[in-house]
Amino acid sequence: MHHLHFLVICLFLALLFEFVNGFHDTANAIATVIYTKALKPGYAVALSGLFNLLGVFFSGTAVAFGILKLLPARVLEQKPIEAPLSIVLAALIAAILWNGFTWYRGIPSSSSHTLIGSIIGVGLAYSTLPGETFGAGINFVKLKEIGLSLLISPFVGFFLSFLLFKLFKRISPKSKMFFPLKENQSPTPAVRAALIATCIGVSFAHGANDGQKGIGLIMLILTALLPGVYTDVPSWVIVSVAVSLGLGTTVGWKRIVITVGEKIGKEHLTPAQGAAAELTAAATIVASSALGLPVSTTHVLSSGIAGTMVAGGSGVQPATVKKIPLAWVLTLPISMILSGSIFYLLRFFFGLG
């Protein structure tokens, strides 16, 4: 019964992380379709939630097991049960706290960086315990692989979106997609269809990649609290993560939508810029998921929008552009320090010394 209580608490926190991830990151997927009036917010949120859910169901588990492998198996199979529990809880609490803070401040920060940073933090903190060698709590081979994907993917988003926008401009230079919509203006049916399609693509891609992070978290929990019981991902894990991520899309989207639509470029977002950035983001994230690599939807899409702004000649707003990379740079160390500190507090609370 004692272990059951711990299991329920950890599972609740893992699903809470996915719920927060939903309203934190999915705003990026619906920002362009709402901001360009292709869909009303209620319809956009429902559509994105549905395709996030489908993305989780049809994405496989390669990214999830990549997350699981960040921590060596022996770290999660310690006795007493409170030892691995302090690792899992610290990572979960730190990730939720930083995600919640950046959402509240309207900063398009990365749930992926937050989660990876939290796991690194507890792994390094574990390595400082008596009898352990420093670094023993982290799988550095997997960390290098994941770190490179997180580092490179925003640059891919920027440059591919830049090139795609230039291609759009060359193919149809006088298209209405290249002009911001006026206050009472609605997009043409063709523009609306294009934006809805790219919104669906990013939402599905987000579910495919970020949903697997939640699955990976729950597999960490099951490995720590029920060692040997689960070797494959059970269906109830996929369903619960899909529902949590889908529900998370229904709240909190406004803060990030305003940042994406108005505060990245010096001019308001045009349909062509939104479509180019979202098409690039969807393709990049789906490819990364197929390779088992976690990437940041937030950073790929934000970088893509910046790329289209530069390609269109309007440039970017220095204040926002500084804020996003700053959050990118700070997220890893802050989440590491936060999770490591919580790890030590939990060990003290559990009487582990």
C-alpha angles and dihedrals in degrees: 000000000000090000092044091059091052091047093052092048093049094046090049091052092047091053090044088055089053091047090052089044088055097057093033099052106020091067084074091060095050098036097092097041091051097039093051091046093240088133135011113250095252093053092043092051093048092047093048092047091052095050093043087056092048090048091059092049097050102035103084122221107274094113091044093057090045088060091046092053093057088085119053112246094241091059090061096043099059126131134261098046091235090070098066089031090063089054095050096043093048092053092047097047094046093049093049094047096051094042090051093048096050091046090052090052091048093240116149092228124163124260087195094057090045093052095043091046091050092051092047089049095055091042092054092043089053089052091062093060118112112278094020127108116230110267094021090117095062133067096223094187091060091039091056091050094049093041092056092051092051091047099046102039097074090054089049089052093050098048098039091049090048091053095042092051090050089051091051089050093051094048096048112007096171098047118134087234089080096063128073113247117252120240097268097028125111126203120256117258091257093051091046092051092050093050094046090050093052091046089054090048095052092043092052091045091049091052091047094053107026094038089059089055088061090048089051090052092052091047088054088054094047092047091051100043102028104030114190095009098097123038095157131041109269118225093241089063092055092046095048093047092047092051093045093050092045093050091047090064091065096070140046100017099126099076095057095037091061092050093049096043102041113011107053099060129042088236128045118273116272124211091249092053092048093048094047093048094046095046090052092046093050093050093046095048095045091050091049091050091052088054092049093246124137115224134175116259088194096055097040092051096040090049089048092054090049088051092054091047091054091045090051092052096240095107127207136283107258095211095056095037089054092047096053097051089041090056088045092053095041098044096074099049094039094050090045093052092043095050093042091052092048089048091058092045092051092049088053091048092050091047094244095132 
